[in-house]
Amino acid sequence: MTKQPKAYPYPQIVTKDDSWHVMETTEQDPQPRTDNLNRQMYVPMDRACEYCGINHSRMIRRHELGHAKWSPKTMGKLLRGTRSDAVEALEEVRINYLLTAKAKLDMDSWMLCKDKLDMDIQQLIYNGSIADAILYLLASYSVVEERYGHKDSPHFAHVKELFRDAIDNDLNNLSDLRKSELNYAMNIANKFQHDLLSHRYNQIPSYRKVQKLAEKLSFILNQFIDKPKPEDVIKPEPQPSSGGEGEEGES
């Protein structure tokens, strides 16, 4: 079987700067990222997932090109008490929105294998802090264009579906407390997505707006950074009835 050529992105085109160096991510260094200050980009360059056949890497490369186009050279000086992960999560929302709304490049496929996504969210639901859940939901945000506006991408729609099922399913073993925590995380993520992306006609959400909202988001995240206790996540076992039935073996 002929090996396919690597899929190489060209940030030089979107930035009109020829000094970019694009490197391929590896097993030892798997994290995609874009450094606008030093003009460096790290992305996967395969054309199809070896496990499911979907071209996840195409979406990742598209996303990193969005950072090259619209993200600032550095994060800048963080406002008082602002967490870097809050800035990063909100910037993910902004970039994925701009790819669809401004560049007409939908994030219309999965960012990773569905089975891997299912496992990641299962781990988050049972072991993640509320802050972890909020950041994950924000970073997962992506939309596609439709006739009368935008709708959730397949990837983001599935993320929300898994959270919603965990909250609404009466047959799972999650406690009411844990369900309320997950519901709160979804509400907070939805609020910050809405606040960031609401703008006047023909304007685009600015990085300055990301910075301002990140300060508010950081205040919330700092209150909910603790991992949940197992006894608070799992629904208590029903206690045996102390009614008038006799002991085992009695008639």
C-alpha positions as CSV (number, residue, x, y, z in Angstrom):
1,M,0.0,0.0,0.0
2,T,1.4,3.4,-1.0
3,K,2.1,5.7,1.9
4,Q,0.2,9.0,1.5
5,P,2.2,12.2,1.4
6,K,2.1,14.4,4.5
7,A,-0.6,17.0,4.7
8,Y,1.4,20.2,5.3
9,P,-0.4,23.5,6.4
10,Y,0.8,26.8,5.2
11,P,0.6,29.6,7.8
12,Q,2.7,31.6,5.4
13,I,-0.4,32.1,3.3
14,V,-2.8,33.3,6.0
15,T,-0.1,35.6,7.7
16,K,1.8,36.7,4.6
17,D,5.0,35.9,6.4
18,D,7.5,33.4,5.0
19,S,9.4,32.9,8.2
20,W,7.2,30.1,9.6
21,H,8.6,26.7,10.7
22,V,6.0,23.9,10.7
23,M,6.8,20.7,12.6
24,E,5.0,17.5,12.9
25,T,3.8,16.3,16.3
26,T,5.1,13.0,17.6
27,E,4.3,10.4,20.2
28,Q,6.8,12.1,22.5
29,D,5.5,15.6,21.7
30,P,1.8,15.1,20.7
31,Q,0.4,18.5,21.6
32,P,-0.6,20.7,18.6
33,R,0.2,24.4,19.2
34,T,1.0,27.6,17.4
35,D,3.6,30.1,18.6
36,N,2.9,33.4,16.8
37,L,5.8,35.2,18.4
38,N,8.5,32.8,17.1
39,R,6.4,31.7,14.0
40,Q,6.4,28.0,14.9
41,M,3.5,25.5,14.5
42,Y,3.3,21.9,15.6
43,V,0.5,19.8,14.0
44,P,-0.2,16.2,13.0
45,M,0.3,15.7,9.3
46,D,-1.5,12.5,8.6
47,R,-4.5,12.3,6.3
48,A,-6.6,9.8,8.1
49,C,-6.8,8.3,11.5
50,E,-5.3,4.8,11.6
51,Y,-8.0,3.6,14.0
52,C,-11.3,5.0,12.5
53,G,-10.3,6.5,9.1
54,I,-11.6,10.0,9.9
55,N,-9.3,12.9,9.0
56,H,-9.1,14.4,12.6
57,S,-5.8,16.0,11.8
58,R,-7.4,18.2,9.1
59,M,-9.5,19.8,11.7
60,I,-6.6,20.3,14.0
61,R,-4.5,21.9,11.3
62,R,-7.4,24.2,10.4
63,H,-7.7,25.2,14.0
64,E,-4.0,26.0,14.3
65,L,-4.1,28.1,11.1
66,G,-6.9,30.0,12.8
67,H,-4.5,30.8,15.7
68,A,-1.9,31.9,13.2
69,K,-4.4,34.2,11.6
70,W,-6.2,35.8,14.6
71,S,-4.4,35.0,17.8
72,P,-1.9,37.6,19.2
73,K,1.8,37.0,19.3
74,T,1.7,36.3,23.1
75,M,-1.0,35.9,25.7
76,G,-0.1,39.3,27.0
77,K,0.0,40.4,30.6
78,L,-2.6,38.6,32.6
79,L,-5.1,40.8,34.3
80,R,-5.3,40.5,38.1
81,G,-6.0,36.9,39.2
82,T,-6.6,35.7,35.6
83,R,-5.7,32.1,34.9
84,S,-3.9,31.2,31.7
85,D,-6.2,28.2,31.1
86,A,-9.2,30.5,31.2
87,V,-7.7,32.7,28.5
88,E,-6.7,29.6,26.4
89,A,-10.2,28.0,26.6
90,L,-12.0,31.2,25.6
91,E,-9.5,31.8,22.8
92,E,-10.4,28.3,21.5
93,V,-14.0,29.4,21.4
94,R,-13.1,32.6,19.5
95,I,-10.9,30.9,17.0
96,N,-13.3,28.1,16.2
97,Y,-16.1,30.6,15.8
98,L,-14.1,32.8,13.5
99,L,-13.1,29.9,11.3
100,T,-16.8,29.3,10.5
101,A,-18.2,32.9,10.7
102,K,-15.3,34.8,9.1
103,A,-13.3,32.3,7.0
104,K,-16.2,30.0,6.1
105,L,-14.2,27.0,7.1
106,D,-16.4,24.8,9.2
107,M,-15.1,22.5,12.0
108,D,-17.4,19.9,10.4
109,S,-15.7,16.7,11.5
110,W,-14.5,15.0,14.7
111,M,-11.4,16.3,16.4
112,L,-10.5,12.8,17.7
113,C,-11.9,9.3,17.6
114,K,-15.5,9.0,19.0
115,D,-14.4,6.1,21.3
116,K,-11.5,8.2,22.7
117,L,-13.9,11.2,23.1
118,D,-16.4,8.9,25.0
119,M,-13.6,7.7,27.3
120,D,-12.3,11.2,28.0
121,I,-15.7,12.5,28.9
122,Q,-16.5,9.5,31.1
123,Q,-13.3,10.2,33.0
124,L,-14.3,13.8,33.3
125,I,-17.8,13.1,34.5
126,Y,-16.6,10.8,37.3
127,N,-13.3,12.3,38.3
128,G,-13.0,15.8,37.0
129,S,-13.5,19.0,39.0
130,I,-16.3,21.4,38.0
131,A,-13.5,23.7,36.7
132,D,-12.2,20.9,34.5
133,A,-15.7,20.3,33.1
134,I,-16.1,24.0,32.3
135,L,-12.8,24.3,30.6
136,Y,-13.4,21.1,28.6
137,L,-16.8,22.3,27.4
138,L,-15.3,25.7,26.3
139,A,-12.4,24.2,24.5
140,S,-14.7,21.7,22.6
141,Y,-16.9,24.5,21.2
142,S,-17.1,24.5,17.4
143,V,-19.9,25.3,14.9
144,V,-20.8,24.8,11.3
145,E,-22.6,27.1,8.9
146,E,-26.2,26.4,8.0
147,R,-28.8,28.4,6.0
148,Y,-30.1,30.6,8.8
149,G,-27.0,30.8,11.1
150,H,-24.8,28.3,12.9
151,K,-25.3,25.0,14.6
152,D,-23.1,22.8,16.8
153,S,-20.4,20.8,15.0
154,P,-20.7,17.0,15.2
155,H,-17.8,16.9,17.7
156,F,-19.3,19.6,20.0
157,A,-22.8,18.2,19.7
158,H,-21.6,14.8,20.9
159,V,-19.8,16.4,23.9
160,K,-23.0,18.1,25.0
161,E,-25.0,15.0,24.4
162,L,-22.8,13.0,26.7
163,F,-23.0,15.6,29.4
164,R,-26.7,15.9,29.0
165,D,-27.2,12.2,29.2
166,A,-25.2,12.0,32.4
167,I,-27.4,14.7,33.9
168,D,-30.8,13.5,32.7
169,N,-30.5,9.7,32.8
170,D,-32.2,8.3,35.9
171,L,-30.7,4.9,35.4
172,N,-27.1,5.8,35.8
173,N,-25.3,5.7,39.2
174,L,-24.5,9.4,39.5
175,S,-25.6,11.2,42.6
176,D,-28.0,14.2,42.4
177,L,-25.1,16.3,43.7
178,R,-22.9,15.3,40.8
179,K,-25.6,15.9,38.3
180,S,-26.2,19.4,39.6
181,E,-22.4,20.1,39.4
182,L,-22.3,19.0,35.8
183,N,-25.4,21.0,35.0
184,Y,-23.8,24.0,36.6
185,A,-20.6,23.5,34.5
186,M,-22.7,23.4,31.3
187,N,-24.6,26.5,32.2
188,I,-21.4,28.4,33.0
189,A,-19.8,27.3,29.7
190,N,-22.9,28.3,27.7
191,K,-22.9,31.7,29.4
192,F,-19.3,32.5,28.6
193,Q,-19.6,31.2,25.0
194,H,-22.7,33.5,24.5
195,D,-21.0,36.5,26.2
196,L,-17.9,36.2,24.1
197,L,-19.6,35.7,20.8
198,S,-22.3,38.3,21.1
199,H,-21.3,41.2,19.0
200,R,-22.6,43.9,16.7
201,Y,-23.2,43.2,13.1
202,N,-20.0,42.8,11.0
203,Q,-17.7,42.9,14.0
204,I,-15.7,40.0,15.2
205,P,-15.1,39.0,18.9
206,S,-11.8,40.5,19.9
207,Y,-8.9,39.1,21.9
208,R,-9.4,42.0,24.3
209,K,-12.9,40.6,25.0
210,V,-11.3,37.2,25.7
211,Q,-9.0,38.8,28.3
212,K,-11.8,40.6,30.1
213,L,-14.1,37.5,30.2
214,A,-11.1,35.3,31.3
215,E,-10.8,37.5,34.5
216,K,-14.4,36.7,35.4
217,L,-14.2,33.1,34.4
218,S,-11.0,32.7,36.5
219,F,-12.9,33.8,39.6
220,I,-15.5,31.0,39.1
221,L,-12.8,28.4,38.2
222,N,-10.9,29.1,41.4
223,Q,-13.9,28.2,43.5
224,F,-14.4,24.8,41.9
225,I,-10.8,23.4,41.3
226,D,-11.1,20.5,43.8
227,K,-11.7,17.0,42.4
228,P,-14.9,15.4,43.6
229,K,-14.9,12.8,46.4
230,P,-16.0,9.4,45.2
231,E,-18.8,9.3,47.7
232,D,-20.2,12.6,46.3
233,V,-20.2,11.3,42.7
234,I,-21.8,7.9,43.1
235,K,-25.4,7.5,44.1
236,P,-25.7,5.8,47.5
237,E,-26.8,2.2,47.6
238,P,-30.5,1.8,48.7
239,Q,-30.7,0.6,52.2
240,P,-32.5,-2.7,53.0
241,S,-36.0,-2.2,54.3
242,S,-36.5,-2.7,58.1
243,G,-40.1,-3.8,57.6
244,G,-41.8,-6.8,59.1
245,E,-40.2,-9.5,56.9
246,G,-38.5,-12.3,58.9
247,E,-34.9,-13.2,58.8
248,E,-33.5,-15.3,56.0
249,G,-34.6,-18.9,56.3
250,E,-37.7,-18.1,58.3
251,S,-41.1,-18.7,56.8
